[in-house]
Amino acid sequence: MLSRRQLLAASPTTLPLFLALSGCKGPAVLSAPPQPSQQTQVLLHAIAAEQQLIWVYAKVTAAYSVLAATLAPLRAEHEAHLAQLRARVVEPPGRQAQAAVTAGPSTTGSPTTGLLIAGTQAAALAQLRAAEQAAVTAQMDRLAAAPAALAQLYASIAACESTHVSVLAARISTR
């Protein structure tokens, strides 16, 4: 029989060997946190998409300050969408799920978020309009697999973004 001192002294070296020989994976606290579920991943993508739209609005407003009055209410609505989406993320202990979401657009240079803001005000508004239209489509695509509460939120955000498309189109036509 081992004394408590001998057992404690031997534990750091023998525990992994014991676990390996016994076929035990070890206590759950030693394993990595679980991966986010598919629904959580979709929610994190929706958060990233809102962050990207906010980033594009900020860049267009910085490039064309004359558009600030028109774009500020639209950007504020995206910030409200982002807050609503973030409120639905349940983070597992020991892991920050939102850390995986980037603040700026992807570096793929897609036409909807792109890294460069268009050279004219009208083109920048068209770029925002295209980004909003892509956001509507993405939100609608999320509906099918979403639970009821999230589906309602995605649909509400899509409807709001659809009105943004109309507002931006009207602003483009008056230029």
Contacts in CASP RR format, 6 or more apart in sequence:
PFRMAT RR
TARGET T0000
AUTHOR 0000-0000-0000
METHOD contacts of the structure
MODEL  1
MLSRRQLLAASPTTLPLFLALSGCKGPAVLSAPPQPSQQTQVLLHAIAAE
QQLIWVYAKVTAAYSVLAATLAPLRAEHEAHLAQLRARVVEPPGRQAQAA
VTAGPSTTGSPTTGLLIAGTQAAALAQLRAAEQAAVTAQMDRLAAAPAAL
AQLYASIAACESTHVSVLAARISTR
2 10 0 8 1.000
19 25 0 8 1.000
19 26 0 8 1.000
25 31 0 8 1.000
33 92 0 8 1.000
33 93 0 8 1.000
33 94 0 8 1.000
33 95 0 8 1.000
34 92 0 8 1.000
36 44 0 8 1.000
36 92 0 8 1.000
36 97 0 8 1.000
38 145 0 8 1.000
39 145 0 8 1.000
39 146 0 8 1.000
39 147 0 8 1.000
39 150 0 8 1.000
40 89 0 8 1.000
40 90 0 8 1.000
40 97 0 8 1.000
42 142 0 8 1.000
42 145 0 8 1.000
42 146 0 8 1.000
43 85 0 8 1.000
43 88 0 8 1.000
43 89 0 8 1.000
43 150 0 8 1.000
44 89 0 8 1.000
44 97 0 8 1.000
44 98 0 8 1.000
44 100 0 8 1.000
44 101 0 8 1.000
46 85 0 8 1.000
46 138 0 8 1.000
46 139 0 8 1.000
46 142 0 8 1.000
46 154 0 8 1.000
46 157 0 8 1.000
47 82 0 8 1.000
47 85 0 8 1.000
47 86 0 8 1.000
47 89 0 8 1.000
47 98 0 8 1.000
47 101 0 8 1.000
48 101 0 8 1.000
48 102 0 8 1.000
49 135 0 8 1.000
49 138 0 8 1.000
50 78 0 8 1.000
50 81 0 8 1.000
50 82 0 8 1.000
50 85 0 8 1.000
50 157 0 8 1.000
51 82 0 8 1.000
51 101 0 8 1.000
51 102 0 8 1.000
51 103 0 8 1.000
51 104 0 8 1.000
52 104 0 8 1.000
52 105 0 8 1.000
52 106 0 8 1.000
52 113 0 8 1.000
52 131 0 8 1.000
53 78 0 8 1.000
53 113 0 8 1.000
53 131 0 8 1.000
53 132 0 8 1.000
53 135 0 8 1.000
54 75 0 8 1.000
54 78 0 8 1.000
54 79 0 8 1.000
54 82 0 8 1.000
55 103 0 8 1.000
55 104 0 8 1.000
55 105 0 8 1.000
55 113 0 8 1.000
56 105 0 8 1.000
56 113 0 8 1.000
56 114 0 8 1.000
56 117 0 8 1.000
56 127 0 8 1.000
56 128 0 8 1.000
56 131 0 8 1.000
57 71 0 8 1.000
57 74 0 8 1.000
57 75 0 8 1.000
57 78 0 8 1.000
57 128 0 8 1.000
58 75 0 8 1.000
59 117 0 8 1.000
60 67 0 8 1.000
60 71 0 8 1.000
60 117 0 8 1.000
60 124 0 8 1.000
60 125 0 8 1.000
60 127 0 8 1.000
60 128 0 8 1.000
61 67 0 8 1.000
61 68 0 8 1.000
61 71 0 8 1.000
61 72 0 8 1.000
61 75 0 8 1.000
63 117 0 8 1.000
63 119 0 8 1.000
63 124 0 8 1.000
64 121 0 8 1.000
64 124 0 8 1.000
66 121 0 8 1.000
67 121 0 8 1.000
67 124 0 8 1.000
67 125 0 8 1.000
70 167 0 8 1.000
70 171 0 8 1.000
71 128 0 8 1.000
74 164 0 8 1.000
74 167 0 8 1.000
74 168 0 8 1.000
77 160 0 8 1.000
77 164 0 8 1.000
81 157 0 8 1.000
81 160 0 8 1.000
84 153 0 8 1.000
84 157 0 8 1.000
85 153 0 8 1.000
85 157 0 8 1.000
86 98 0 8 1.000
88 149 0 8 1.000
88 150 0 8 1.000
88 153 0 8 1.000
89 97 0 8 1.000
89 98 0 8 1.000
91 97 0 8 1.000
91 98 0 8 1.000
105 113 0 8 1.000
105 114 0 8 1.000
105 115 0 8 1.000
106 113 0 8 1.000
107 115 0 8 1.000
109 115 0 8 1.000
111 127 0 8 1.000
111 130 0 8 1.000
112 127 0 8 1.000
112 130 0 8 1.000
112 131 0 8 1.000
112 133 0 8 1.000
112 134 0 8 1.000
112 135 0 8 1.000
113 131 0 8 1.000
114 127 0 8 1.000
117 124 0 8 1.000
117 127 0 8 1.000
118 124 0 8 1.000
118 126 0 8 1.000
118 127 0 8 1.000
121 175 0 8 1.000
122 172 0 8 1.000
122 175 0 8 1.000
125 168 0 8 1.000
125 171 0 8 1.000
125 172 0 8 1.000
125 175 0 8 1.000
126 168 0 8 1.000
126 172 0 8 1.000
128 164 0 8 1.000
128 168 0 8 1.000
129 165 0 8 1.000
129 168 0 8 1.000
129 169 0 8 1.000
129 172 0 8 1.000
132 161 0 8 1.000
132 162 0 8 1.000
132 164 0 8 1.000
132 165 0 8 1.000
132 168 0 8 1.000
133 165 0 8 1.000
135 158 0 8 1.000
135 161 0 8 1.000
136 158 0 8 1.000
136 161 0 8 1.000
136 162 0 8 1.000
136 165 0 8 1.000
139 154 0 8 1.000
139 155 0 8 1.000
139 157 0 8 1.000
139 158 0 8 1.000
139 161 0 8 1.000
140 154 0 8 1.000
140 155 0 8 1.000
140 158 0 8 1.000
142 150 0 8 1.000
142 151 0 8 1.000
142 154 0 8 1.000
143 151 0 8 1.000
143 154 0 8 1.000
143 155 0 8 1.000
146 154 0 8 1.000
END
